[in-house]
């Protein structure tokens, strides 16, 4: 017996995919992408600060003070 019901196509997985593809094609919109007229400007204000902390032991400080001309 042949199934003459109109919903028979939806019982078949291939029919479901066909209906889904048709609906997507008919209801899908068109997307257009255009470049802006003016260039895109990105302002980056970056401020980098570095703090160096050092300690010398007493003997090293004496050597530096004695030989200041080479440092």
PDB file with SEQRES, HELIX, SHEET and CRYST1 records, atoms N, CA, C and O in Angstrom:
SEQRES   1 A   71  UNK UNK UNK UNK UNK UNK UNK UNK UNK UNK UNK UNK UNK          
SEQRES   2 A   71  UNK UNK UNK UNK UNK UNK UNK UNK UNK UNK UNK UNK UNK          
SEQRES   3 A   71  UNK UNK UNK UNK UNK UNK UNK UNK UNK UNK UNK UNK UNK          
SEQRES   4 A   71  UNK UNK UNK UNK UNK UNK UNK UNK UNK UNK UNK UNK UNK          
SEQRES   5 A   71  UNK UNK UNK UNK UNK UNK UNK UNK UNK UNK UNK UNK UNK          
SEQRES   6 A   71  UNK UNK UNK UNK UNK UNK                                      
HELIX    1 AA1 UNK A    8  UNK A   11  1                                   4    
HELIX    2 AA2 UNK A   13  UNK A   27  1                                  15    
HELIX    3 AA3 UNK A   58  UNK A   66  1                                   9    
HELIX    4 AA4 UNK A   68  UNK A   70  5                                   3    
CRYST1    1.000    1.000    1.000  90.00  90.00  90.00 P 1           1          
ATOM      1  N   UNK A   1       0.821  -1.189   0.000  1.00  0.00           N  
ATOM      2  CA  UNK A   1       0.000   0.000   0.000  1.00  0.00           C  
ATOM      3  C   UNK A   1       0.864   1.252   0.000  1.00  0.00           C  
ATOM      4  O   UNK A   1       1.807   1.370   0.783  1.00  0.00           O  
ATOM      5  N   UNK A   2       0.539   2.170  -0.871  1.00  0.00           N  
ATOM      6  CA  UNK A   2       1.250   3.430  -0.936  1.00  0.00           C  
ATOM      7  C   UNK A   2       0.666   4.405   0.060  1.00  0.00           C  
ATOM      8  O   UNK A   2      -0.545   4.467   0.272  1.00  0.00           O  
ATOM      9  N   UNK A   3       1.560   5.165   0.666  1.00  0.00           N  
ATOM     10  CA  UNK A   3       1.133   6.182   1.626  1.00  0.00           C  
ATOM     11  C   UNK A   3       0.887   7.457   0.842  1.00  0.00           C  
ATOM     12  O   UNK A   3       1.819   8.024   0.272  1.00  0.00           O  
ATOM     13  N   UNK A   4      -0.353   7.913   0.806  1.00  0.00           N  
ATOM     14  CA  UNK A   4      -0.695   9.110   0.040  1.00  0.00           C  
ATOM     15  C   UNK A   4      -0.815  10.332   0.933  1.00  0.00           C  
ATOM     16  O   UNK A   4      -1.238  11.396   0.480  1.00  0.00           O  
ATOM     17  N   UNK A   5      -0.452  10.190   2.180  1.00  0.00           N  
ATOM     18  CA  UNK A   5      -0.522  11.300   3.118  1.00  0.00           C  
ATOM     19  C   UNK A   5       0.531  12.347   2.757  1.00  0.00           C  
ATOM     20  O   UNK A   5       1.652  11.990   2.395  1.00  0.00           O  
ATOM     21  N   UNK A   6       0.191  13.624   2.850  1.00  0.00           N  
ATOM     22  CA  UNK A   6       1.125  14.692   2.507  1.00  0.00           C  
ATOM     23  C   UNK A   6       2.295  14.773   3.489  1.00  0.00           C  
ATOM     24  O   UNK A   6       3.359  15.266   3.115  1.00  0.00           O  
ATOM     25  N   UNK A   7       2.141  14.321   4.698  1.00  0.00           N  
ATOM     26  CA  UNK A   7       3.189  14.376   5.707  1.00  0.00           C  
ATOM     27  C   UNK A   7       4.147  13.190   5.618  1.00  0.00           C  
ATOM     28  O   UNK A   7       5.062  13.072   6.433  1.00  0.00           O  
ATOM     29  N   UNK A   8       3.945  12.312   4.635  1.00  0.00           N  
ATOM     30  CA  UNK A   8       4.789  11.133   4.512  1.00  0.00           C  
ATOM     31  C   UNK A   8       6.241  11.511   4.239  1.00  0.00           C  
ATOM     32  O   UNK A   8       7.154  10.787   4.636  1.00  0.00           O  
ATOM     33  N   UNK A   9       6.458  12.622   3.575  1.00  0.00           N  
ATOM     34  CA  UNK A   9       7.829  13.039   3.270  1.00  0.00           C  
ATOM     35  C   UNK A   9       8.595  13.373   4.541  1.00  0.00           C  
ATOM     36  O   UNK A   9       9.815  13.212   4.592  1.00  0.00           O  
ATOM     37  N   UNK A  10       7.884  13.839   5.576  1.00  0.00           N  
ATOM     38  CA  UNK A  10       8.547  14.197   6.826  1.00  0.00           C  
ATOM     39  C   UNK A  10       8.897  12.976   7.667  1.00  0.00           C  
ATOM     40  O   UNK A  10       9.657  13.096   8.628  1.00  0.00           O  
ATOM     41  N   UNK A  11       8.378  11.837   7.341  1.00  0.00           N  
ATOM     42  CA  UNK A  11       8.711  10.612   8.062  1.00  0.00           C  
ATOM     43  C   UNK A  11      10.036  10.030   7.586  1.00  0.00           C  
ATOM     44  O   UNK A  11      10.677   9.260   8.301  1.00  0.00           O  
ATOM     45  N   UNK A  12      10.434  10.395   6.404  1.00  0.00           N  
ATOM     46  CA  UNK A  12      11.685   9.922   5.812  1.00  0.00           C  
ATOM     47  C   UNK A  12      12.809  10.903   6.173  1.00  0.00           C  
ATOM     48  O   UNK A  12      12.649  12.105   5.963  1.00  0.00           O  
ATOM     49  N   UNK A  13      13.958  10.419   6.715  1.00  0.00           N  
ATOM     50  CA  UNK A  13      15.047  11.337   7.066  1.00  0.00           C  
ATOM     51  C   UNK A  13      15.564  12.149   5.881  1.00  0.00           C  
ATOM     52  O   UNK A  13      15.921  13.317   6.036  1.00  0.00           O  
ATOM     53  N   UNK A  14      15.604  11.536   4.698  1.00  0.00           N  
ATOM     54  CA  UNK A  14      16.047  12.278   3.524  1.00  0.00           C  
ATOM     55  C   UNK A  14      15.036  13.352   3.152  1.00  0.00           C  
ATOM     56  O   UNK A  14      15.405  14.430   2.686  1.00  0.00           O  
ATOM     57  N   UNK A  15      13.789  13.059   3.357  1.00  0.00           N  
ATOM     58  CA  UNK A  15      12.746  14.045   3.089  1.00  0.00           C  
ATOM     59  C   UNK A  15      12.833  15.204   4.066  1.00  0.00           C  
ATOM     60  O   UNK A  15      12.619  16.359   3.698  1.00  0.00           O  
ATOM     61  N   UNK A  16      13.150  14.884   5.324  1.00  0.00           N  
ATOM     62  CA  UNK A  16      13.310  15.941   6.334  1.00  0.00           C  
ATOM     63  C   UNK A  16      14.466  16.865   5.961  1.00  0.00           C  
ATOM     64  O   UNK A  16      14.356  18.086   6.072  1.00  0.00           O  
ATOM     65  N   UNK A  17      15.582  16.269   5.514  1.00  0.00           N  
ATOM     66  CA  UNK A  17      16.730  17.086   5.121  1.00  0.00           C  
ATOM     67  C   UNK A  17      16.403  17.933   3.893  1.00  0.00           C  
ATOM     68  O   UNK A  17      16.853  19.074   3.788  1.00  0.00           O  
ATOM     69  N   UNK A  18      15.627  17.384   2.974  1.00  0.00           N  
ATOM     70  CA  UNK A  18      15.252  18.131   1.772  1.00  0.00           C  
ATOM     71  C   UNK A  18      14.362  19.318   2.134  1.00  0.00           C  
ATOM     72  O   UNK A  18      14.545  20.419   1.615  1.00  0.00           O  
ATOM     73  N   UNK A  19      13.403  19.088   3.022  1.00  0.00           N  
ATOM     74  CA  UNK A  19      12.507  20.169   3.439  1.00  0.00           C  
ATOM     75  C   UNK A  19      13.295  21.240   4.189  1.00  0.00           C  
ATOM     76  O   UNK A  19      13.072  22.434   3.989  1.00  0.00           O  
ATOM     77  N   UNK A  20      14.219  20.809   5.054  1.00  0.00           N  
ATOM     78  CA  UNK A  20      15.038  21.757   5.802  1.00  0.00           C  
ATOM     79  C   UNK A  20      15.919  22.575   4.857  1.00  0.00           C  
ATOM     80  O   UNK A  20      16.053  23.786   5.029  1.00  0.00           O  
ATOM     81  N   UNK A  21      16.515  21.925   3.866  1.00  0.00           N  
ATOM     82  CA  UNK A  21      17.343  22.643   2.897  1.00  0.00           C  
ATOM     83  C   UNK A  21      16.536  23.626   2.074  1.00  0.00           C  
ATOM     84  O   UNK A  21      17.000  24.734   1.804  1.00  0.00           O  
ATOM     85  N   UNK A  22      15.351  23.246   1.676  1.00  0.00           N  
ATOM     86  CA  UNK A  22      14.482  24.127   0.904  1.00  0.00           C  
ATOM     87  C   UNK A  22      14.063  25.327   1.736  1.00  0.00           C  
ATOM     88  O   UNK A  22      14.058  26.456   1.247  1.00  0.00           O  
ATOM     89  N   UNK A  23      13.708  25.083   3.004  1.00  0.00           N  
ATOM     90  CA  UNK A  23      13.297  26.177   3.883  1.00  0.00           C  
ATOM     91  C   UNK A  23      14.458  27.137   4.123  1.00  0.00           C  
ATOM     92  O   UNK A  23      14.268  28.353   4.161  1.00  0.00           O  
ATOM     93  N   UNK A  24      15.650  26.594   4.283  1.00  0.00           N  
ATOM     94  CA  UNK A  24      16.823  27.440   4.492  1.00  0.00           C  
ATOM     95  C   UNK A  24      17.099  28.288   3.265  1.00  0.00           C  
ATOM     96  O   UNK A  24      17.421  29.470   3.386  1.00  0.00           O  
ATOM     97  N   UNK A  25      16.978  27.701   2.094  1.00  0.00           N  
ATOM     98  CA  UNK A  25      17.235  28.431   0.852  1.00  0.00           C  
ATOM     99  C   UNK A  25      16.197  29.529   0.634  1.00  0.00           C  
ATOM    100  O   UNK A  25      16.529  30.616   0.161  1.00  0.00           O  
ATOM    101  N   UNK A  26      14.956  29.247   0.974  1.00  0.00           N  
ATOM    102  CA  UNK A  26      13.893  30.225   0.738  1.00  0.00           C  
ATOM    103  C   UNK A  26      13.875  31.325   1.790  1.00  0.00           C  
ATOM    104  O   UNK A  26      13.572  32.476   1.476  1.00  0.00           O  
ATOM    105  N   UNK A  27      14.194  30.987   3.028  1.00  0.00           N  
ATOM    106  CA  UNK A  27      14.095  31.958   4.106  1.00  0.00           C  
ATOM    107  C   UNK A  27      15.423  32.623   4.434  1.00  0.00           C  
ATOM    108  O   UNK A  27      15.458  33.590   5.196  1.00  0.00           O  
ATOM    109  N   UNK A  28      16.501  32.126   3.876  1.00  0.00           N  
ATOM    110  CA  UNK A  28      17.820  32.688   4.170  1.00  0.00           C  
ATOM    111  C   UNK A  28      17.967  34.080   3.585  1.00  0.00           C  
ATOM    112  O   UNK A  28      17.465  34.374   2.500  1.00  0.00           O  
ATOM    113  N   UNK A  29      18.664  34.926   4.321  1.00  0.00           N  
ATOM    114  CA  UNK A  29      18.866  36.293   3.865  1.00  0.00           C  
ATOM    115  C   UNK A  29      20.182  36.437   3.134  1.00  0.00           C  
ATOM    116  O   UNK A  29      20.952  35.484   3.020  1.00  0.00           O  
ATOM    117  N   UNK A  30      20.427  37.610   2.651  1.00  0.00           N  
ATOM    118  CA  UNK A  30      21.653  37.921   1.942  1.00  0.00           C  
ATOM    119  C   UNK A  30      22.503  38.812   2.837  1.00  0.00           C  
ATOM    120  O   UNK A  30      22.003  39.795   3.385  1.00  0.00           O  
ATOM    121  N   UNK A  31      23.765  38.485   2.989  1.00  0.00           N  
ATOM    122  CA  UNK A  31      24.662  39.268   3.825  1.00  0.00           C  
ATOM    123  C   UNK A  31      25.668  39.957   2.924  1.00  0.00           C  
ATOM    124  O   UNK A  31      26.331  39.312   2.112  1.00  0.00           O  
ATOM    125  N   UNK A  32      25.780  41.270   3.069  1.00  0.00           N  
ATOM    126  CA  UNK A  32      26.756  42.014   2.290  1.00  0.00           C  
ATOM    127  C   UNK A  32      27.731  42.687   3.246  1.00  0.00           C  
ATOM    128  O   UNK A  32      27.342  43.202   4.293  1.00  0.00           O  
ATOM    129  N   UNK A  33      28.989  42.672   2.872  1.00  0.00           N  
ATOM    130  CA  UNK A  33      30.037  43.305   3.671  1.00  0.00           C  
ATOM    131  C   UNK A  33      30.733  44.323   2.790  1.00  0.00           C  
ATOM    132  O   UNK A  33      31.223  43.995   1.709  1.00  0.00           O  
ATOM    133  N   UNK A  34      30.772  45.561   3.260  1.00  0.00           N  
ATOM    134  CA  UNK A  34      31.431  46.617   2.493  1.00  0.00           C  
ATOM    135  C   UNK A  34      32.485  47.286   3.364  1.00  0.00           C  
ATOM    136  O   UNK A  34      32.359  47.329   4.587  1.00  0.00           O  
ATOM    137  N   UNK A  35      33.511  47.799   2.729  1.00  0.00           N  
ATOM    138  CA  UNK A  35      34.572  48.505   3.439  1.00  0.00           C  
ATOM    139  C   UNK A  35      34.083  49.897   3.815  1.00  0.00           C  
ATOM    140  O   UNK A  35      33.316  50.503   3.067  1.00  0.00           O  
ATOM    141  N   UNK A  36      34.518  50.414   4.964  1.00  0.00           N  
ATOM    142  CA  UNK A  36      34.099  51.761   5.346  1.00  0.00           C  
ATOM    143  C   UNK A  36      34.749  52.820   4.456  1.00  0.00           C  
ATOM    144  O   UNK A  36      35.803  52.585   3.866  1.00  0.00           O  
ATOM    145  N   UNK A  37      34.110  53.986   4.365  1.00  0.00           N  
ATOM    146  CA  UNK A  37      34.643  55.076   3.550  1.00  0.00           C  
ATOM    147  C   UNK A  37      35.904  55.671   4.159  1.00  0.00           C  
ATOM    148  O   UNK A  37      36.837  56.023   3.437  1.00  0.00           O  
ATOM    149  N   UNK A  38      35.936  55.786   5.490  1.00  0.00           N  
ATOM    150  CA  UNK A  38      37.081  56.375   6.185  1.00  0.00           C  
ATOM    151  C   UNK A  38      37.929  55.254   6.789  1.00  0.00           C  
ATOM    152  O   UNK A  38      37.407  54.189   7.117  1.00  0.00           O  
ATOM    153  N   UNK A  39      39.229  55.492   6.934  1.00  0.00           N  
ATOM    154  CA  UNK A  39      40.068  54.452   7.540  1.00  0.00           C  
ATOM    155  C   UNK A  39      39.732  54.273   9.020  1.00  0.00           C  
ATOM    156  O   UNK A  39      39.271  55.203   9.682  1.00  0.00           O  
ATOM    157  N   UNK A  40      39.963  53.099   9.512  1.00  0.00           N  
ATOM    158  CA  UNK A  40      39.720  52.803  10.912  1.00  0.00           C  
ATOM    159  C   UNK A  40      40.920  53.305  11.717  1.00  0.00           C  
ATOM    160  O   UNK A  40      42.066  52.984  11.403  1.00  0.00           O  
ATOM    161  N   UNK A  41      40.646  54.089  12.747  1.00  0.00           N  
ATOM    162  CA  UNK A  41      41.702  54.662  13.581  1.00  0.00           C  
ATOM    163  C   UNK A  41      41.596  54.051  14.971  1.00  0.00           C  
ATOM    164  O   UNK A  41      40.531  54.048  15.587  1.00  0.00           O  
ATOM    165  N   UNK A  42      42.730  53.531  15.454  1.00  0.00           N  
ATOM    166  CA  UNK A  42      42.778  52.955  16.793  1.00  0.00           C  
ATOM    167  C   UNK A  42      43.812  53.743  17.585  1.00  0.00           C  
ATOM    168  O   UNK A  42      44.998  53.726  17.255  1.00  0.00           O  
ATOM    169  N   UNK A  43      43.365  54.431  18.626  1.00  0.00           N  
ATOM    170  CA  UNK A  43      44.269  55.194  19.478  1.00  0.00           C  
ATOM    171  C   UNK A  43      44.651  54.343  20.672  1.00  0.00           C  
ATOM    172  O   UNK A  43      43.795  53.930  21.453  1.00  0.00           O  
ATOM    173  N   UNK A  44      45.936  54.085  20.807  1.00  0.00           N  
ATOM    174  CA  UNK A  44      46.436  53.319  21.942  1.00  0.00           C  
ATOM    175  C   UNK A  44      47.379  54.201  22.744  1.00  0.00           C  
ATOM    176  O   UNK A  44      48.451  54.576  22.269  1.00  0.00           O  
ATOM    177  N   UNK A  45      46.979  54.521  23.932  1.00  0.00           N  
ATOM    178  CA  UNK A  45      47.852  55.270  24.834  1.00  0.00           C  
ATOM    179  C   UNK A  45      48.416  54.278  25.834  1.00  0.00           C  
ATOM    180  O   UNK A  45      47.737  53.848  26.767  1.00  0.00           O  
ATOM    181  N   UNK A  46      49.664  53.930  25.618  1.00  0.00           N  
ATOM    182  CA  UNK A  46      50.307  52.925  26.462  1.00  0.00           C  
ATOM    183  C   UNK A  46      51.434  53.599  27.223  1.00  0.00           C  
ATOM    184  O   UNK A  46      52.286  54.265  26.636  1.00  0.00           O  
ATOM    185  N   UNK A  47      51.428  53.422  28.519  1.00  0.00           N  
ATOM    186  CA  UNK A  47      52.450  53.996  29.368  1.00  0.00           C  
ATOM    187  C   UNK A  47      53.112  52.860  30.135  1.00  0.00           C  
ATOM    188  O   UNK A  47      52.474  52.194  30.950  1.00  0.00           O  
ATOM    189  N   UNK A  48      54.388  52.648  29.870  1.00  0.00           N  
ATOM    190  CA  UNK A  48      55.109  51.559  30.514  1.00  0.00           C  
ATOM    191  C   UNK A  48      56.140  52.166  31.456  1.00  0.00           C  
ATOM    192  O   UNK A  48      56.978  52.970  31.047  1.00  0.00           O  
ATOM    193  N   UNK A  49      56.067  51.775  32.709  1.00  0.00           N  
ATOM    194  CA  UNK A  49      57.031  52.233  33.709  1.00  0.00           C  
ATOM    195  C   UNK A  49      57.695  51.009  34.309  1.00  0.00           C  
ATOM    196  O   UNK A  49      57.053  49.995  34.583  1.00  0.00           O  
ATOM    197  N   UNK A  50      58.989  51.131  34.504  1.00  0.00           N  
ATOM    198  CA  UNK A  50      59.726  50.025  35.079  1.00  0.00           C  
ATOM    199  C   UNK A  50      60.559  50.581  36.231  1.00  0.00           C  
ATOM    200  O   UNK A  50      61.212  51.617  36.115  1.00  0.00           O  
ATOM    201  N   UNK A  51      60.512  49.876  37.309  1.00  0.00           N  
ATOM    202  CA  UNK A  51      61.283  50.279  38.473  1.00  0.00           C  
ATOM    203  C   UNK A  51      62.269  49.159  38.787  1.00  0.00           C  
ATOM    204  O   UNK A  51      61.885  48.000  38.946  1.00  0.00           O  
ATOM    205  N   UNK A  52      63.528  49.522  38.872  1.00  0.00           N  
ATOM    206  CA  UNK A  52      64.563  48.539  39.152  1.00  0.00           C  
ATOM    207  C   UNK A  52      65.075  48.790  40.566  1.00  0.00           C  
ATOM    208  O   UNK A  52      65.525  49.885  40.904  1.00  0.00           O  
ATOM    209  N   UNK A  53      64.996  47.774  41.353  1.00  0.00           N  
ATOM    210  CA  UNK A  53      65.463  47.865  42.734  1.00  0.00           C  
ATOM    211  C   UNK A  53      66.653  46.926  42.871  1.00  0.00           C  
ATOM    212  O   UNK A  53      66.577  45.753  42.505  1.00  0.00           O  
ATOM    213  N   UNK A  54      67.754  47.455  43.402  1.00  0.00           N  
ATOM    214  CA  UNK A  54      68.930  46.606  43.586  1.00  0.00           C  
ATOM    215  C   UNK A  54      69.565  46.924  44.941  1.00  0.00           C  
ATOM    216  O   UNK A  54      69.426  48.020  45.483  1.00  0.00           O  
ATOM    217  N   UNK A  55      70.246  45.943  45.445  1.00  0.00           N  
ATOM    218  CA  UNK A  55      70.982  46.097  46.701  1.00  0.00           C  
ATOM    219  C   UNK A  55      72.390  45.552  46.519  1.00  0.00           C  
ATOM    220  O   UNK A  55      72.591  44.514  45.889  1.00  0.00           O  
ATOM    221  N   UNK A  56      73.336  46.246  47.063  1.00  0.00           N  
ATOM    222  CA  UNK A  56      74.715  45.779  47.027  1.00  0.00           C  
ATOM    223  C   UNK A  56      75.170  45.508  48.455  1.00  0.00           C  
ATOM    224  O   UNK A  56      74.804  46.219  49.391  1.00  0.00           O  
ATOM    225  N   UNK A  57      75.957  44.487  48.596  1.00  0.00           N  
ATOM    226  CA  UNK A  57      76.504  44.285  49.941  1.00  0.00           C  
ATOM    227  C   UNK A  57      77.618  45.304  50.181  1.00  0.00           C  
ATOM    228  O   UNK A  57      78.090  45.947  49.244  1.00  0.00           O  
ATOM    229  N   UNK A  58      78.017  45.441  51.386  1.00  0.00           N  
ATOM    230  CA  UNK A  58      78.966  46.477  51.772  1.00  0.00           C  
ATOM    231  C   UNK A  58      80.278  46.413  51.016  1.00  0.00           C  
ATOM    232  O   UNK A  58      80.799  47.452  50.608  1.00  0.00           O  
ATOM    233  N   UNK A  59      80.830  45.218  50.815  1.00  0.00           N  
ATOM    234  CA  UNK A  59      82.117  45.067  50.136  1.00  0.00           C  
ATOM    235  C   UNK A  59      82.027  45.502  48.678  1.00  0.00           C  
ATOM    236  O   UNK A  59      82.919  46.187  48.178  1.00  0.00           O  
ATOM    237  N   UNK A  60      80.949  45.106  47.991  1.00  0.00           N  
ATOM    238  CA  UNK A  60      80.776  45.490  46.586  1.00  0.00           C  
ATOM    239  C   UNK A  60      80.640  46.995  46.452  1.00  0.00           C  
ATOM    240  O   UNK A  60      81.168  47.586  45.510  1.00  0.00           O  
ATOM    241  N   UNK A  61      79.934  47.622  47.392  1.00  0.00           N  
ATOM    242  CA  UNK A  61      79.771  49.076  47.339  1.00  0.00           C  
ATOM    243  C   UNK A  61      81.113  49.767  47.533  1.00  0.00           C  
ATOM    244  O   UNK A  61      81.390  50.773  46.881  1.00  0.00           O  
ATOM    245  N   UNK A  62      81.936  49.247  48.410  1.00  0.00           N  
ATOM    246  CA  UNK A  62      83.268  49.826  48.622  1.00  0.00           C  
ATOM    247  C   UNK A  62      84.108  49.714  47.354  1.00  0.00           C  
ATOM    248  O   UNK A  62      84.802  50.664  46.991  1.00  0.00           O  
ATOM    249  N   UNK A  63      84.058  48.582  46.682  1.00  0.00           N  
ATOM    250  CA  UNK A  63      84.835  48.389  45.449  1.00  0.00           C  
ATOM    251  C   UNK A  63      84.375  49.368  44.382  1.00  0.00           C  
ATOM    252  O   UNK A  63      85.202  49.930  43.664  1.00  0.00           O  
ATOM    253  N   UNK A  64      83.073  49.580  44.267  1.00  0.00           N  
ATOM    254  CA  UNK A  64      82.544  50.524  43.266  1.00  0.00           C  
ATOM    255  C   UNK A  64      82.974  51.938  43.605  1.00  0.00           C  
ATOM    256  O   UNK A  64      83.384  52.693  42.723  1.00  0.00           O  
ATOM    257  N   UNK A  65      82.884  52.302  44.879  1.00  0.00           N  
ATOM    258  CA  UNK A  65      83.292  53.653  45.283  1.00  0.00           C  
ATOM    259  C   UNK A  65      84.789  53.870  45.042  1.00  0.00           C  
ATOM    260  O   UNK A  65      85.193  54.964  44.647  1.00  0.00           O  
ATOM    261  N   UNK A  66      85.604  52.860  45.270  1.00  0.00           N  
ATOM    262  CA  UNK A  66      87.054  52.991  45.065  1.00  0.00           C  
ATOM    263  C   UNK A  66      87.406  53.089  43.587  1.00  0.00           C  
ATOM    264  O   UNK A  66      88.391  53.734  43.225  1.00  0.00           O  
ATOM    265  N   UNK A  67      86.619  52.462  42.738  1.00  0.00           N  
ATOM    266  CA  UNK A  67      86.895  52.425  41.288  1.00  0.00           C  
ATOM    267  C   UNK A  67      85.773  53.096  40.502  1.00  0.00           C  
ATOM    268  O   UNK A  67      85.282  52.544  39.517  1.00  0.00           O  
ATOM    269  N   UNK A  68      85.378  54.265  40.930  1.00  0.00           N  
ATOM    270  CA  UNK A  68      84.257  54.969  40.310  1.00  0.00           C  
ATOM    271  C   UNK A  68      84.505  55.288  38.835  1.00  0.00           C  
ATOM    272  O   UNK A  68      83.563  55.388  38.049  1.00  0.00           O  
ATOM    273  N   UNK A  69      85.772  55.446  38.470  1.00  0.00           N  
ATOM    274  CA  UNK A  69      86.083  55.823  37.083  1.00  0.00           C  
ATOM    275  C   UNK A  69      85.752  54.716  36.072  1.00  0.00           C  
ATOM    276  O   UNK A  69      85.554  55.015  34.894  1.00  0.00           O  
ATOM    277  N   UNK A  70      85.688  53.449  36.497  1.00  0.00           N  
ATOM    278  CA  UNK A  70      85.364  52.386  35.537  1.00  0.00           C  
ATOM    279  C   UNK A  70      83.859  52.089  35.483  1.00  0.00           C  
ATOM    280  O   UNK A  70      83.392  51.353  34.613  1.00  0.00           O  
ATOM    281  N   UNK A  71      83.137  52.652  36.393  1.00  0.00           N  
ATOM    282  CA  UNK A  71      81.674  52.424  36.384  1.00  0.00           C  
ATOM    283  C   UNK A  71      81.011  53.610  35.813  1.00  0.00           C  
ATOM    284  O   UNK A  71      79.785  53.641  35.708  1.00  0.00           O  
TER     285      UNK A  71                                                      
END                                                                             
